[in-house]
């Protein structure tokens, strides 16, 4: 019999559509705990504009304490309308909240899956022959180093001269690199290190670390690709990639590029992994304040962020797989929020809550067949 877990989760819905999609993720997690006997305690915290309303602080000490005393962080989204960014409530809200979390808890490894669902392939901006080959599906994971590199180096401007410094150490590179190999072992056993080693010493160090770790994973095929070529290949032949691992700057660009391939940010979860026990999971999209309160937002990215939490924080692979399979089958059944309706489909759309309900019902059906 599988072991039963008791875990606490910091719930940070944030702003915009965050609370609505978070409600659906919790609905799915509650069904998971019911089906498998686990106990999840949900600790709600304020962050972003929602926190500013009460504390005049985007990341208050009260929320930090909730996170410190939890086993994982499930994050929604922060930020307000573009036209209101000058107001204190919204000025630097994302920076203070998201970067504050990363810095405080050392979230050093970012994990961004990008998968084209077979029933939604027509949503992709890429040609059908690129993304609709059933023998070569688009299903990759991009692993990005998150708290080093040029973003965290020296920055200064001296008159007509500007300086931005990229610096890496072996200790900064090892965590994302090793995680990439570990992830590949659970997938198709291929790792692509993306760099600019023909120019940058930092990239040569990344390659050195890859070669040092490779003997621990003899089954994994290791290859290297320059970042300019990788950007082209993501568009021309994305199905060739399994696990990509790269530095902060390159990963920032490539993961955003890959995020549009499935056709909607509403399908894109992500994880930020720390050096200790605490990791954070969040959808890749933003707060979409124009959709707030309208029951129109797609909750799938938030729900899949929850499934990533089960897998990476709690080691519950079977439970995570059940959620992922339920999502895929619900999409296969033609259940659609407005952002994922195909041009050829003449079907009614469902709201945020109805999509969550459909996934929960599908989980029950699939679990009963096990």
SVG drawing of the C-alpha trace seen along z (x, -y; Angstrom):
<svg xmlns="http://www.w3.org/2000/svg" viewBox="-22 -61 58 63">
<polyline fill="none" stroke="black" stroke-width="0.4" points="0.0,0.0 1.3,-3.4 2.3,-5.7 -0.1,-8.4 1.3,-11.9 0.5,-14.9 1.8,-18.2 1.2,-21.9 0.9,-24.2 1.4,-28.0 -1.4,-29.3 -0.6,-32.7 -3.4,-33.5 -2.3,-37.1 -4.1,-39.4 -6.3,-39.4 -7.4,-35.9 -5.1,-34.4 -7.8,-33.7 -10.2,-32.2 -7.7,-29.7 -6.2,-28.9 -9.7,-27.9 -9.8,-25.3 -6.3,-24.0 -7.3,-23.5 -10.4,-21.7 -8.2,-19.3 -5.8,-18.9 -8.7,-18.1 -10.0,-15.5 -6.4,-14.0 -6.2,-13.8 -9.6,-12.2 -8.7,-9.6 -5.3,-8.7 -5.8,-9.4 -3.4,-12.2 -3.9,-15.2 -3.0,-18.7 -3.2,-21.7 -3.8,-25.0 -2.3,-28.1 -3.5,-31.3 -1.2,-34.3 -1.4,-37.7 1.0,-38.8 1.3,-41.5 -1.4,-44.1 -3.7,-42.1 -1.0,-42.3 -0.4,-46.0 -4.1,-46.7 -3.6,-45.4 0.1,-45.8 1.3,-48.5 3.9,-45.8 3.9,-43.5 5.6,-40.6 4.8,-41.1 6.5,-39.3 3.2,-37.5 3.4,-35.8 7.1,-35.0 6.3,-33.3 3.5,-31.2 6.0,-30.1 8.7,-29.3 6.3,-27.0 5.0,-25.2 6.2,-22.2 5.6,-23.9 4.4,-27.2 1.5,-27.3 1.6,-30.8 -1.0,-32.4 -0.1,-35.7 0.6,-39.3 0.2,-42.7 -2.5,-45.1 -3.7,-47.0 -1.1,-48.4 -2.6,-51.8 -2.2,-51.7 1.5,-50.7 2.4,-54.1 0.2,-53.7 2.0,-52.5 -0.2,-49.4 1.1,-48.1 4.5,-49.8 7.2,-47.0 4.6,-44.5 5.8,-41.6 9.5,-42.5 9.0,-42.7 6.8,-39.6 8.3,-37.1 12.0,-38.2 11.5,-38.5 10.4,-34.9 13.2,-33.7 15.8,-35.6 14.5,-34.7 14.1,-31.0 16.9,-30.5 14.7,-29.3 17.6,-28.7 16.2,-26.2 13.3,-27.1 11.3,-24.3 9.0,-25.1 7.3,-22.3 6.1,-23.0 3.7,-20.4 1.4,-20.5 -1.7,-18.6 -2.7,-16.5 -6.3,-17.8 -5.2,-21.4 -2.3,-21.3 -4.2,-23.7 -3.9,-26.4 -0.1,-26.5 1.2,-29.4 3.5,-26.9 2.6,-25.0 0.7,-21.7 3.5,-19.7 5.8,-21.0 3.6,-20.3 1.1,-17.6 3.4,-14.6 2.1,-11.9 5.4,-10.1 7.3,-13.2 5.2,-15.1 6.3,-18.4 6.9,-17.7 9.9,-19.4 11.1,-20.7 13.3,-23.8 15.4,-24.1 16.8,-27.5 19.3,-28.7 17.4,-31.4 19.5,-33.5 22.9,-33.9 24.4,-35.1 24.1,-38.5 20.9,-39.5 22.7,-39.3 26.1,-40.6 27.4,-44.2 25.3,-46.8 26.5,-50.4 26.5,-53.2 29.4,-55.6 28.6,-58.4 28.3,-56.9 29.5,-53.4 27.3,-50.8 28.5,-47.6 26.6,-44.4 28.7,-41.5 27.9,-37.8 29.5,-35.5 29.0,-31.9 30.5,-29.5 30.6,-25.7 28.4,-25.6 25.7,-27.8 25.7,-25.6 25.6,-22.2 22.0,-22.3 20.2,-23.0 22.6,-20.7 22.1,-17.7 18.4,-18.3 18.3,-18.2 20.0,-14.8 17.6,-13.5 14.6,-14.8 15.9,-13.2 16.1,-9.9 12.4,-10.0 11.7,-11.0 13.4,-10.2 17.0,-10.4 18.2,-13.4 19.7,-16.6 20.6,-19.6 22.9,-22.2 22.2,-25.6 25.0,-28.1 27.3,-30.4 30.6,-28.5 32.1,-29.8 32.2,-33.3 31.6,-33.1 33.8,-31.7 30.7,-31.2 29.3,-28.9 32.5,-26.9 32.2,-26.4 28.7,-25.2 30.0,-22.6 32.7,-21.5 30.2,-21.0 28.0,-19.0 30.9,-16.7 31.7,-16.2 28.1,-15.2 27.5,-13.1 29.3,-9.9 26.7,-9.7 24.0,-9.2 25.5,-7.0 22.1,-6.3 21.5,-10.0 22.5,-11.4 24.2,-14.8 24.4,-17.3 25.3,-21.0 23.6,-23.7 24.5,-27.4 21.6,-29.6 21.1,-31.3 20.6,-27.9 18.4,-26.7 16.1,-29.7 15.7,-28.7 15.3,-25.0 12.5,-25.7 10.5,-27.2 11.6,-24.9 11.7,-21.5 10.6,-21.7 9.9,-18.0 13.7,-17.3 14.0,-18.5 13.5,-16.5 15.2,-18.4 17.0,-21.8 19.2,-23.2 20.7,-26.7 21.8,-29.9 19.5,-32.5 19.5,-35.0 19.2,-32.3 16.6,-30.4 14.5,-33.5 14.3,-34.0 13.9,-30.4 11.3,-29.4 9.1,-32.4 9.6,-31.4 8.6,-27.8 5.6,-28.9 3.7,-30.2 4.1,-26.9 1.2,-25.1 -1.1,-28.0 -2.2,-29.4 -0.4,-30.4 -3.4,-29.0 -1.8,-25.6 1.7,-26.4 2.7,-25.5 6.2,-26.1 8.2,-25.4 11.0,-27.2 13.1,-24.8 15.1,-25.8 18.3,-24.3 16.4,-23.1 13.0,-21.5 10.9,-24.4 9.9,-24.9 7.4,-27.2 4.9,-26.3 3.0,-28.8 1.4,-29.3 3.5,-30.9 0.9,-33.5 0.1,-36.8 -2.7,-38.2 -4.9,-39.1 -6.8,-41.9 -9.2,-42.3 -10.6,-38.8 -10.8,-39.2 -14.1,-38.1 -15.6,-37.0 -15.2,-33.2 -13.5,-33.2 -9.8,-32.3 -8.3,-29.0 -7.3,-27.2 -5.3,-24.4 -1.9,-26.1 -2.6,-26.5 -3.9,-23.0 -0.9,-21.6 1.4,-23.7 -0.3,-21.8 0.5,-18.5 4.1,-19.6 4.1,-20.3 2.9,-16.8 5.7,-15.3 8.7,-17.5 7.9,-18.5 6.0,-15.5 7.3,-12.7 3.7,-11.7 4.3,-10.7 1.1,-8.6 -1.1,-11.4 0.6,-13.9 0.1,-11.6 -3.6,-11.2 -4.1,-15.0 -2.1,-15.3 -4.0,-12.5 -7.3,-13.9 -6.4,-17.3 -5.4,-15.6 -8.6,-13.6 -10.9,-16.5 -9.3,-18.5 -9.8,-15.4 -13.5,-15.4 -13.8,-18.9 -14.1,-20.9 -12.8,-24.4 -12.4,-27.7 -12.4,-30.6 -8.7,-30.8 -8.3,-27.2 -11.2,-27.0 -10.0,-25.8 -10.8,-27.8 -12.6,-24.8 -14.7,-24.1 -18.3,-25.4 -18.8,-24.4 -19.8,-26.3 -17.1,-27.3 -17.0,-26.7 -16.1,-28.9 -13.2,-28.6 -15.1,-26.6 -16.7,-24.3 -13.2,-23.4 -12.1,-22.5 -15.2,-20.4 -14.7,-18.5 -11.1,-17.7 -12.2,-16.5 -14.9,-14.2 -12.4,-12.8 -10.0,-12.1 -12.7,-10.0 -13.3,-8.0 -9.7,-7.3 -8.9,-6.4 -11.8,-4.0 -10.2,-2.1 -6.9,-1.5"/>
</svg>
